[in-house]
């Protein structure tokens, strides 16, 4: 016979809920990482808040403009947790250079 304690014991979160929470936390960390890399490049060159230079080809890039869109590339893979959100591990690249970096043609 089961012993009744007179109060409900709450269940823990499901795997799906835990994964969704982890994904939200990762997204916040990556946004901070991207912003830190953009800020570093803007300060390094003393450029306007809306532009920076691609570290591959030297082209002007912007965080929001279509053809000039700049992307942050991880030098050491994101799989390595020690350097995943370290701004020193990020490079600011244009789309062309970012695609070349993923194909190891950089």
C-alpha positions, 0 to 999 in steps of 0.5 A, a space after each residue: 500500500 502506498 503512503 500518502 503524504 498529502 501534497 503533490 510532488 511536481 514532475 521535472 521538465 521534459 527533454 523537449 522543454 530542457 532542449 528548448 531552454 538550452 537553445 534559447 540560452 545558446 541563442 542569447 550567448 551567440 548574439 552576445 558573441 556576434 555583437 562583441 565581434 562587430 564592436 571589436 572590428 568597428 573600434 579597431 577601424 574607427 568606422 561608423 556604427 553601421 559598417 565594418 571591414 571584411 577580414 578576408 577581402 577588406 570589403 565594407 560590410 554591414 550587419 543588416 544590408 542585403 548585399 553588404 551583409 557581414 557574417 561572423 565566422 568561428 575560427 575554431 569550430 563551435 563544437 569546442 565549448 571552451 572557445 565557442 563564445 570567445 570574441 577572439 575566436 570570431 572573424 567578421 567576413 562578407 558572404 563570399 569569404 564566409 562561404 570560402 572559409 566553410 569550404 576551406 578555400 580561405 
